[in-house]
Amino acid sequence: MTGETTFGETLTASTGEWETDEPDEPLTHTYRWLRDGEPVRGAREATYTLDLDDLRHRLQVEVTVTDADGNSQTALSEPTDKVRRARLVLRGDPKVRAGCASRSSRPPPGTPVSAPDPSAPTRSCTASACSAR
């Protein structure tokens, strides 16, 4: 199995290598994903996208191979590391429209706030400065 064990990422099961008496014999593969050893409802594809239910749990995939005669074998992957939350990464300078708020310029709690006037000038803010537009 490949993939990062981070929320929102996709894990991909490998079919593995199987030996048969007839090398050209067609094989079919089926998949079943497990969370902490229990089947994940509806997860029967070769790929699985990690969601909120997977956070802080380990996943495995069970691959069953079946030959043309109906003979089958099953292999179980090693468990993943526990699934963790995604890290948010800020790219570029953050921009704030309709004014720059600092801790000292915020209105006191409970102060009604109205929508900004679309005809009023706006300010573009970055981590280092604000400029009027």
TIRO-2110 file (N, C-alpha, C; in Angstrom, 1 decimal):
// TIRO-2110
0.9, -1.2, 0.0, N, 1, A
0.0, 0.0, 0.0, CA, 1, A
0.9, 1.2, 0.0, C, 1, A
0.5, 2.2, -0.7, N, 2, A
1.2, 3.5, -0.8, CA, 2, A
0.3, 4.6, -0.5, C, 2, A
0.9, 5.8, 0.0, N, 3, A
0.2, 7.0, 0.3, CA, 3, A
0.5, 7.5, 1.6, C, 3, A
0.2, 8.8, 1.8, N, 4, A
0.4, 9.4, 3.1, CA, 4, A
-0.8, 9.2, 4.0, C, 4, A
-0.5, 9.0, 5.3, N, 5, A
-1.6, 8.8, 6.2, CA, 5, A
-2.0, 10.1, 6.9, C, 5, A
-2.5, 11.0, 6.0, N, 6, A
-2.9, 12.3, 6.4, CA, 6, A
-4.3, 12.5, 5.9, C, 6, A
-5.2, 13.1, 6.7, N, 7, A
-6.6, 13.4, 6.3, CA, 7, A
-6.6, 14.0, 4.9, C, 7, A
-7.5, 13.4, 4.1, N, 8, A
-7.7, 13.9, 2.7, CA, 8, A
-6.8, 13.3, 1.7, C, 8, A
-5.8, 12.6, 2.1, N, 9, A
-4.9, 11.9, 1.2, CA, 9, A
-5.5, 10.6, 0.7, C, 9, A
-5.0, 10.0, -0.4, N, 10, A
-5.5, 8.8, -0.9, CA, 10, A
-4.5, 7.7, -0.7, C, 10, A
-4.9, 6.5, -0.2, N, 11, A
-4.1, 5.3, -0.1, CA, 11, A
-4.4, 4.5, -1.3, C, 11, A
-3.4, 3.8, -1.8, N, 12, A
-3.5, 2.9, -3.0, CA, 12, A
-3.0, 1.5, -2.6, C, 12, A
-3.9, 0.5, -2.9, N, 13, A
-3.5, -0.9, -2.6, CA, 13, A
-2.7, -1.4, -3.8, C, 13, A
-1.8, -2.2, -3.5, N, 14, A
-1.0, -3.0, -4.6, CA, 14, A
-1.7, -4.3, -4.7, C, 14, A
-1.7, -4.9, -5.9, N, 15, A
-2.2, -6.2, -6.1, CA, 15, A
-1.3, -7.3, -5.5, C, 15, A
0.0, -6.9, -5.3, N, 16, A
0.9, -7.9, -4.8, CA, 16, A
1.4, -8.8, -6.0, C, 16, A
2.2, -9.8, -5.6, N, 17, A
2.6, -10.8, -6.6, CA, 17, A
2.1, -12.1, -6.1, C, 17, A
1.5, -12.8, -7.1, N, 18, A
0.9, -14.1, -6.8, CA, 18, A
1.4, -15.2, -7.8, C, 18, A
1.7, -16.4, -7.3, N, 19, A
2.1, -17.4, -8.2, CA, 19, A
1.0, -18.4, -8.5, C, 19, A
0.9, -18.7, -9.8, N, 20, A
-0.2, -19.7, -10.2, CA, 20, A
0.5, -20.8, -11.0, C, 20, A
-0.2, -21.9, -11.1, N, 21, A
0.3, -23.0, -11.9, CA, 21, A
0.3, -22.7, -13.4, C, 21, A
-0.5, -21.8, -13.8, N, 22, A
-0.6, -21.3, -15.2, CA, 22, A
-0.2, -19.8, -15.3, C, 22, A
1.0, -19.5, -15.7, N, 23, A
1.4, -18.1, -15.7, CA, 23, A
0.6, -17.1, -16.4, C, 23, A
-0.1, -17.5, -17.5, N, 24, A
-1.0, -16.6, -18.2, CA, 24, A
-2.4, -16.6, -17.8, C, 24, A
-2.7, -17.3, -16.7, N, 25, A
-4.0, -17.4, -16.2, CA, 25, A
-4.5, -16.0, -15.7, C, 25, A
-5.7, -15.6, -16.1, N, 26, A
-6.2, -14.3, -15.6, CA, 26, A
-6.6, -14.4, -14.2, C, 26, A
-6.3, -13.3, -13.5, N, 27, A
-6.6, -13.2, -12.0, CA, 27, A
-7.5, -12.0, -11.8, C, 27, A
-8.4, -12.2, -10.9, N, 28, A
-9.2, -11.0, -10.5, CA, 28, A
-8.8, -10.6, -9.0, C, 28, A
-8.8, -9.3, -8.7, N, 29, A
-8.5, -8.9, -7.4, CA, 29, A
-9.7, -8.1, -6.8, C, 29, A
-9.9, -8.4, -5.5, N, 30, A
-10.9, -7.6, -4.8, CA, 30, A
-10.2, -7.0, -3.6, C, 30, A
-10.8, -5.9, -3.1, N, 31, A
-10.2, -5.1, -2.0, CA, 31, A
-11.2, -4.9, -0.9, C, 31, A
-10.7, -4.9, 0.3, N, 32, A
-11.5, -4.5, 1.5, CA, 32, A
-10.6, -3.7, 2.4, C, 32, A
-11.0, -2.5, 2.7, N, 33, A
-10.2, -1.6, 3.6, CA, 33, A
-10.7, -1.8, 5.1, C, 33, A
-9.8, -1.9, 6.0, N, 34, A
-10.1, -2.1, 7.4, CA, 34, A
-9.6, -0.9, 8.2, C, 34, A
-10.3, -0.5, 9.2, N, 35, A
-9.9, 0.6, 10.2, CA, 35, A
-9.8, -0.1, 11.5, C, 35, A
-8.6, -0.1, 12.0, N, 36, A
-8.4, -0.8, 13.3, CA, 36, A
-8.9, -2.2, 13.3, C, 36, A
-8.8, -2.9, 12.2, N, 37, A
-9.1, -4.3, 12.0, CA, 37, A
-10.6, -4.5, 11.7, C, 37, A
-11.4, -3.5, 11.6, N, 38, A
-12.8, -3.6, 11.3, CA, 38, A
-13.1, -3.1, 9.9, C, 38, A
-13.9, -3.8, 9.1, N, 39, A
-14.2, -3.3, 7.7, CA, 39, A
-14.8, -1.9, 7.7, C, 39, A
-14.3, -1.1, 6.7, N, 40, A
-14.8, 0.2, 6.5, CA, 40, A
-15.9, 0.1, 5.5, C, 40, A
-17.1, 0.6, 5.9, N, 41, A
-18.3, 0.5, 5.1, CA, 41, A
-18.1, 1.1, 3.7, C, 41, A
-18.4, 0.3, 2.7, N, 42, A
-18.3, 0.8, 1.3, CA, 42, A
-16.9, 0.9, 0.7, C, 42, A
-15.9, 0.6, 1.4, N, 43, A
-14.5, 0.8, 0.9, CA, 43, A
-14.0, -0.5, 0.3, C, 43, A
-14.3, -0.7, -1.0, N, 44, A
-14.0, -2.0, -1.7, CA, 44, A
-13.2, -1.7, -3.0, C, 44, A
-12.6, -0.6, -3.1, N, 45, A
-11.8, -0.2, -4.3, CA, 45, A
-10.3, -0.3, -4.0, C, 45, A
-9.5, -0.2, -5.1, N, 46, A
-8.1, -0.3, -4.9, CA, 46, A
-7.5, 1.0, -4.2, C, 46, A
-8.3, 2.1, -4.2, N, 47, A
-7.9, 3.3, -3.6, CA, 47, A
-8.9, 3.7, -2.5, C, 47, A
-8.4, 4.4, -1.5, N, 48, A
-9.2, 4.8, -0.4, CA, 48, A
-8.8, 6.2, 0.1, C, 48, A
-9.7, 7.2, 0.1, N, 49, A
-9.4, 8.5, 0.5, CA, 49, A
-9.7, 8.7, 2.0, C, 49, A
-8.7, 9.1, 2.8, N, 50, A
-8.9, 9.2, 4.2, CA, 50, A
-9.8, 10.3, 4.6, C, 50, A
-10.8, 10.0, 5.5, N, 51, A
-11.7, 11.1, 5.9, CA, 51, A
-11.7, 11.2, 7.4, C, 51, A
-12.6, 12.0, 7.9, N, 52, A
-12.7, 12.4, 9.4, CA, 52, A
-12.8, 11.1, 10.2, C, 52, A
-13.5, 10.1, 9.8, N, 53, A
-13.6, 8.9, 10.6, CA, 53, A
-12.3, 8.2, 10.8, C, 53, A
-11.3, 8.5, 9.9, N, 54, A
-10.1, 7.7, 10.0, CA, 54, A
-9.0, 8.4, 10.9, C, 54, A
-9.3, 9.6, 11.3, N, 55, A
-8.3, 10.3, 12.2, CA, 55, A
-8.0, 9.5, 13.4, C, 55, A
-6.7, 9.4, 13.7, N, 56, A
-6.2, 8.7, 14.9, CA, 56, A
-6.4, 7.2, 14.9, C, 56, A
-6.7, 6.6, 13.7, N, 57, A
-6.9, 5.2, 13.5, CA, 57, A
-5.8, 4.7, 12.5, C, 57, A
-5.6, 3.4, 12.5, N, 58, A
-4.7, 2.7, 11.6, CA, 58, A
-5.6, 2.0, 10.5, C, 58, A
-5.1, 2.0, 9.3, N, 59, A
-5.8, 1.3, 8.2, CA, 59, A
-5.0, 0.2, 7.6, C, 59, A
-5.7, -0.8, 7.1, N, 60, A
-5.1, -1.9, 6.4, CA, 60, A
-6.0, -2.2, 5.2, C, 60, A
-5.4, -2.9, 4.2, N, 61, A
-6.2, -3.3, 3.1, CA, 61, A
-6.0, -4.8, 2.9, C, 61, A
-7.1, -5.5, 2.6, N, 62, A
-7.1, -6.9, 2.4, CA, 62, A
-7.3, -7.1, 0.9, C, 62, A
-6.4, -7.8, 0.3, N, 63, A
-6.5, -8.1, -1.2, CA, 63, A
-6.8, -9.6, -1.4, C, 63, A
-7.8, -9.9, -2.1, N, 64, A
-8.1, -11.3, -2.4, CA, 64, A
-8.0, -11.5, -3.9, C, 64, A
-7.2, -12.5, -4.3, N, 65, A
-7.0, -12.8, -5.7, CA, 65, A
-7.7, -14.1, -6.0, C, 65, A
-8.4, -14.1, -7.1, N, 66, A
-9.1, -15.3, -7.5, CA, 66, A
-8.7, -15.7, -8.9, C, 66, A
-8.5, -17.0, -9.1, N, 67, A
-8.1, -17.5, -10.5, CA, 67, A
-9.3, -17.9, -11.3, C, 67, A
-9.2, -18.3, -12.5, N, 68, A
-10.3, -18.7, -13.4, CA, 68, A
-11.1, -19.9, -12.9, C, 68, A
-10.5, -20.7, -12.0, N, 69, A
-11.1, -21.9, -11.5, CA, 69, A
-11.9, -21.6, -10.2, C, 69, A
-11.8, -20.3, -9.7, N, 70, A
-12.5, -19.9, -8.5, CA, 70, A
-11.7, -20.1, -7.2, C, 70, A
-10.4, -20.5, -7.4, N, 71, A
-9.5, -20.6, -6.2, CA, 71, A
-9.1, -19.2, -5.8, C, 71, A
-9.1, -19.0, -4.5, N, 72, A
-8.7, -17.7, -4.0, CA, 72, A
-7.7, -17.7, -2.9, C, 72, A
-7.0, -16.6, -2.7, N, 73, A
-6.1, -16.4, -1.6, CA, 73, A
-6.2, -15.0, -1.2, C, 73, A
-6.0, -14.7, 0.1, N, 74, A
-6.1, -13.4, 0.6, CA, 74, A
-4.8, -13.0, 1.3, C, 74, A
-4.5, -11.7, 1.1, N, 75, A
-3.3, -11.1, 1.8, CA, 75, A
-3.7, -9.9, 2.5, C, 75, A
-3.1, -9.6, 3.7, N, 76, A
-3.5, -8.4, 4.5, CA, 76, A
-2.2, -7.6, 4.6, C, 76, A
-2.4, -6.3, 4.3, N, 77, A
-1.2, -5.4, 4.5, CA, 77, A
-0.9, -5.1, 5.9, C, 77, A
0.3, -4.6, 6.1, N, 78, A
0.6, -4.1, 7.5, CA, 78, A
-0.2, -2.9, 7.8, C, 78, A
-0.5, -2.6, 9.1, N, 79, A
-1.3, -1.4, 9.4, CA, 79, A
-0.5, -0.2, 9.1, C, 79, A
-1.2, 0.9, 8.7, N, 80, A
-0.5, 2.2, 8.5, CA, 80, A
-0.2, 2.8, 9.9, C, 80, A
0.5, 3.9, 9.9, N, 81, A
0.6, 4.8, 11.0, CA, 81, A
-0.8, 5.3, 11.3, C, 81, A
-1.0, 5.9, 12.5, N, 82, A
-2.3, 6.5, 12.7, CA, 82, A
-2.5, 7.7, 11.8, C, 82, A
-3.7, 7.8, 11.3, N, 83, A
-4.0, 8.9, 10.4, CA, 83, A
-4.0, 10.2, 11.2, C, 83, A
-3.3, 11.2, 10.6, N, 84, A
-3.2, 12.5, 11.3, CA, 84, A
-3.9, 13.6, 10.5, C, 84, A
-4.1, 14.7, 11.2, N, 85, A
-4.8, 15.9, 10.5, CA, 85, A
-3.8, 16.5, 9.5, C, 85, A
-4.4, 17.1, 8.5, N, 86, A
-3.6, 17.8, 7.5, CA, 86, A
-3.0, 19.1, 8.1, C, 86, A
-1.9, 19.5, 7.7, N, 87, A
-1.3, 20.8, 8.1, CA, 87, A
-1.7, 21.9, 7.1, C, 87, A
-2.1, 23.0, 7.6, N, 88, A
-2.4, 24.1, 6.8, CA, 88, A
-1.2, 24.9, 6.5, C, 88, A
-0.9, 25.2, 5.3, N, 89, A
0.3, 25.9, 4.9, CA, 89, A
-0.1, 27.2, 4.2, C, 89, A
0.3, 28.3, 4.7, N, 90, A
0.0, 29.6, 4.1, CA, 90, A
1.0, 29.9, 3.0, C, 90, A
0.5, 30.2, 1.8, N, 91, A
1.3, 30.5, 0.7, CA, 91, A
1.1, 31.9, 0.2, C, 91, A
2.1, 32.7, 0.1, N, 92, A
2.0, 34.1, -0.2, CA, 92, A
1.7, 34.9, 0.9, C, 92, A
1.5, 36.2, 0.7, N, 93, A
1.1, 37.2, 1.7, CA, 93, A
-0.4, 37.1, 1.9, C, 93, A
-0.8, 37.0, 3.2, N, 94, A
-2.3, 37.1, 3.4, CA, 94, A
-2.8, 38.5, 3.1, C, 94, A
-4.0, 38.5, 2.6, N, 95, A
-4.6, 39.8, 2.2, CA, 95, A
-6.0, 39.9, 2.9, C, 95, A
-6.3, 41.0, 3.5, N, 96, A
-7.5, 41.3, 4.1, CA, 96, A
-8.2, 42.4, 3.4, C, 96, A
-9.4, 42.3, 3.1, N, 97, A
-10.2, 43.4, 2.4, CA, 97, A
-11.0, 44.1, 3.4, C, 97, A
-11.4, 45.3, 3.1, N, 98, A
-12.3, 46.1, 3.9, CA, 98, A
-11.7, 46.5, 5.3, C, 98, A
-10.5, 46.8, 5.3, N, 99, A
-9.8, 47.3, 6.5, CA, 99, A
-8.9, 46.3, 7.2, C, 99, A
-8.0, 46.8, 7.9, N, 100, A
-7.0, 45.9, 8.6, CA, 100, A
-7.4, 46.0, 10.1, C, 100, A
-7.6, 44.8, 10.6, N, 101, A
-8.0, 44.8, 12.1, CA, 101, A
-6.8, 44.3, 12.8, C, 101, A
-6.4, 45.0, 13.8, N, 102, A
-5.4, 44.6, 14.8, CA, 102, A
-6.1, 44.4, 16.1, C, 102, A
-5.4, 43.8, 17.0, N, 103, A
-6.0, 43.5, 18.3, CA, 103, A
-6.6, 44.8, 18.9, C, 103, A
-5.8, 45.9, 18.8, N, 104, A
-6.2, 47.1, 19.4, CA, 104, A
-7.4, 47.8, 18.7, C, 104, A
-7.6, 47.5, 17.4, N, 105, A
-8.6, 48.2, 16.6, CA, 105, A
-9.9, 47.4, 16.5, C, 105, A
-10.0, 46.3, 17.1, N, 106, A
-11.2, 45.5, 17.0, CA, 106, A
-12.3, 46.1, 17.9, C, 106, A
-13.6, 46.1, 17.5, N, 107, A
-14.6, 46.6, 18.4, CA, 107, A
-14.8, 45.7, 19.6, C, 107, A
-15.3, 46.3, 20.7, N, 108, A
-15.5, 45.4, 21.9, CA, 108, A
-16.5, 44.3, 21.6, C, 108, A
-16.4, 43.2, 22.4, N, 109, A
-17.4, 42.1, 22.2, CA, 109, A
-18.8, 42.6, 22.3, C, 109, A
-19.7, 42.1, 21.5, N, 110, A
-21.1, 42.5, 21.5, CA, 110, A
-21.4, 43.7, 20.7, C, 110, A
-20.4, 44.4, 20.1, N, 111, A
-20.7, 45.5, 19.2, CA, 111, A
-21.3, 45.0, 17.9, C, 111, A
-22.5, 45.6, 17.5, N, 112, A
-23.0, 45.2, 16.2, CA, 112, A
-22.1, 45.5, 15.1, C, 112, A
-22.0, 44.6, 14.1, N, 113, A
-21.2, 44.8, 12.9, CA, 113, A
-22.0, 44.8, 11.7, C, 113, A
-21.9, 45.8, 10.8, N, 114, A
-22.6, 45.9, 9.6, CA, 114, A
-21.7, 45.5, 8.4, C, 114, A
-22.4, 45.2, 7.3, N, 115, A
-21.6, 44.9, 6.1, CA, 115, A
-20.9, 46.1, 5.7, C, 115, A
-19.7, 46.0, 5.1, N, 116, A
-18.9, 47.1, 4.6, CA, 116, A
-19.6, 47.8, 3.5, C, 116, A
-19.4, 49.1, 3.4, N, 117, A
-20.0, 50.0, 2.4, CA, 117, A
-19.2, 49.7, 1.1, C, 117, A
-19.9, 49.2, 0.0, N, 118, A
-19.1, 48.9, -1.2, CA, 118, A
-18.5, 50.1, -1.9, C, 118, A
-18.9, 51.3, -1.6, N, 119, A
-18.3, 52.5, -2.2, CA, 119, A
-17.2, 53.0, -1.4, C, 119, A
-17.0, 52.5, -0.2, N, 120, A
-15.9, 53.0, 0.7, CA, 120, A
-14.6, 52.4, 0.2, C, 120, A
-13.5, 53.2, 0.4, N, 121, A
-12.2, 52.7, 0.0, CA, 121, A
-11.8, 51.5, 0.8, C, 121, A
-11.1, 50.6, 0.2, N, 122, A
-10.6, 49.4, 0.9, CA, 122, A
-9.2, 49.5, 1.2, C, 122, A
-8.7, 48.6, 2.1, N, 123, A
-7.3, 48.5, 2.4, CA, 123, A
-6.8, 47.1, 2.1, C, 123, A
-5.6, 47.0, 1.6, N, 124, A
-5.0, 45.8, 1.3, CA, 124, A
-3.9, 45.6, 2.4, C, 124, A
-4.0, 44.5, 3.1, N, 125, A
-3.1, 44.2, 4.2, CA, 125, A
-2.2, 43.0, 4.0, C, 125, A
-1.0, 43.2, 4.4, N, 126, A
-0.1, 42.0, 4.4, CA, 126, A
0.5, 41.9, 5.8, C, 126, A
1.3, 40.9, 6.0, N, 127, A
1.8, 40.8, 7.4, CA, 127, A
2.7, 42.0, 7.8, C, 127, A
3.2, 42.8, 6.9, N, 128, A
4.0, 43.9, 7.3, CA, 128, A
3.4, 45.3, 7.2, C, 128, A
2.4, 45.4, 6.3, N, 129, A
1.8, 46.8, 6.2, CA, 129, A
0.5, 46.8, 5.6, C, 129, A
-0.2, 47.9, 5.7, N, 130, A
-1.5, 48.1, 5.1, CA, 130, A
-1.4, 49.3, 4.1, C, 130, A
-2.1, 49.2, 3.0, N, 131, A
-2.1, 50.3, 2.1, CA, 131, A
-3.5, 50.6, 1.6, C, 131, A
-3.8, 51.9, 1.5, N, 132, A
-5.2, 52.3, 1.1, CA, 132, A
-5.3, 52.2, -0.3, C, 132, A
-6.6, 51.8, -0.8, N, 133, A
-6.9, 51.7, -2.2, CA, 133, A
-8.1, 52.6, -2.5, C, 133, A
END
